[in-house]
Amino acid sequence: MRRSRESNPPPAPRSPQEERDALLAYAFRALGGRALTEAELRGKLEKRSADPALVQEVLARVQELGYQDDAHVARAEGGRHTVGRFRVRQTLKRRGVSEALIQQTVEARDPDQEAQTAQALLERRWPALARKRDPRASAYAFLARRGFAGDAIWAAIREVSAAAGAAADVPDDAAWIDEDG
């Protein structure tokens, strides 16, 4: 049997304490899915509550308890080894991390390790890329999309194409590529 809407009374308004508890519980559920930055969590909380003071109170409480920390999110993103420093910077900026923390995270990355990672990624993908019309251009685009710098990309292309027996027709001086990739 179908109930009419008139038979269901509207929910009783919540007290301020119940509203706070509900918003705090939502914050914990949101943080349980993945680590969120302060900006991301604030956005989620603002969608649930129209009271900015309550949102700030809940945000401060989860930070006080150690459940939300932008530095932790930045370290985790900076520790990703399948992307370059430019992708790390872009991701952290999009997620609302402060510029100072982004800069600190990017500077903590080892350029030599990044070059080795780019080479390892390219070695895995080289068989498929070598079948393309211009394998080096495809390889460059592949690594650039992952956020690696031009110098690391060209070094990886030289190494991998030479190891594969391809003529390394890559310019020795890739100075025409700016430092930003």
N, C-alpha and C positions, 0 to 999 in steps of 0.2 A: 504494500500500500504506500502511496506517495504522500509525503507530508507537505503541507503548504508552508510557505515562508512565514506566515503569520503565527504559526504555532511555535516557532523557534524564537525565543526572546533574544535580543542582542546581548552580546557578552557584557558583563558588568565592567565598568571602568576600573583600571588597575590603580592601586595606590602608588605613590612615588617609589616606595621601597620595592614593590612588585615589578614596576617598570625597570628599575635599576637592575634587579636580579635577573629579569628576563633578557635584558640587553647584555649583561655580563655573561650569561649562559650562552647567548648567541655568539659573543666574541670568542669564547673558548671553543665552541664548535667550529667556527670559521678558522681559528688558528690550528685546530686539530687536523684540518685537511692539508694545509701547507703553511710554511712560514710566510707571513705577510709583513710588508713594511708598514710603518705608521700611517702613511698616506693611504695605502690600500685598505687597512682596517678601519681607518676613519671614514672612508667612503662607504664601506659596508654598514658601519654603525649609523651613519647619517641617513641611510636609506630606511633604517628601522626606527629611528627616533627623530622627532622634529626639535628636540631640546638640545642645543649645542653644549650646554653646561653638563648635561647627563652624558653625552658622547665623550666629552673631555674627561669626565670623572671615570668612566669605564675604561677609556684608553689609558689613563694614568695608572689605574689599578692593575691592568694586565701587564703593563710595563714594570710596575713596582714588583709584581710577583715573578717577573722574568720570563713571561710567556711571549712577549713581543720585544724585539730588539733589532733595530735597523743594522747595527754592526754585524750581528749574526747572519742576517740575510745577505749582506754585502760579502762577508767571508765565504759563505756557501756559493754565491754566484762567482766570486773570484777564484774559487777552487775548481770550477768546471774546467776540465782539460780538453774538451772537444771544441772549444770556442776560443777565439782570440780576444785580445784586450779591448778592441773596438766594440765587439759584441757585448762584452761584460759592461762596458761604459754605457752603451745604448740601453741595455736591459735595466740596469740600475736607475738610469735617468727616467725611463718610462715608468718604473715602479715607484718613483717619488723619493728616492734616496737623496740626501744632501750632496752638493757638489764636492765638499771637502771629504766626505766619506767615500765618494766615488773615486776621487783622485788618489786617496790613500790605498784603496783596493787595487786600482790599476797599477800603481807604482809597486805594490807588493808582488806582482807577477814577475816571474823570472823570464827574461827575453830568450835565453838559451833553451829553456824548457819549452817555451812557446814554439820556437823554431823546430825543435824535435817533434813536438806534437803535430805541427803542420805537415812535417815530412811523413810521419806515421799515418796520418789520415790520408795523405795523397798516395802513399804506397798501397793502401787498401783499395782505394778507388781507381788507381791508375789503369788496371785492365779495361774497365768500362770507358774511362776517359780517352784511352789510347785509340779507341775505335771511332772517335769523333773526327770531324773534318779538321779541326784545329785543336789537338789535345791540350796544348799549353794554354790556350785562351780559356778552354773549358776548365782546366785545372785552376787557373788563376781565379776565375769567377767562382768556382766551388769554394776555395779557401777564403776569398774576399767576403762571400756571403756569411761565412762563419766568423768573420771579424778579425782575421789575421792581417798583420801589416805587410806591405809590399815587399820589404826586404826578406822577411821570413818566407813569403810565398815564392819569390824568385829562387831563393836558395833551395827550397824543397823541390821546385820544378826541375832545377838543374840536377840535383842528386837523383831524383826518381827517374827522370827521363834518361840520364846517363846510365843508371843501373839497368834500365829496361832495354838499353841498346839503341835508343832513339838519338838522333842527332840533337844535341843540346844547343839549339839555335836561339838560346835565351841570351840577351845582352848581358855582358859581364858587369857593366855599370848601369844599374837600374835607377840612376839618379833622376831620370825624367819622371819617375813616380814619386809623388810627394810623400813625406813621412807618415801622413794619415792614411795611406793605402790607396 
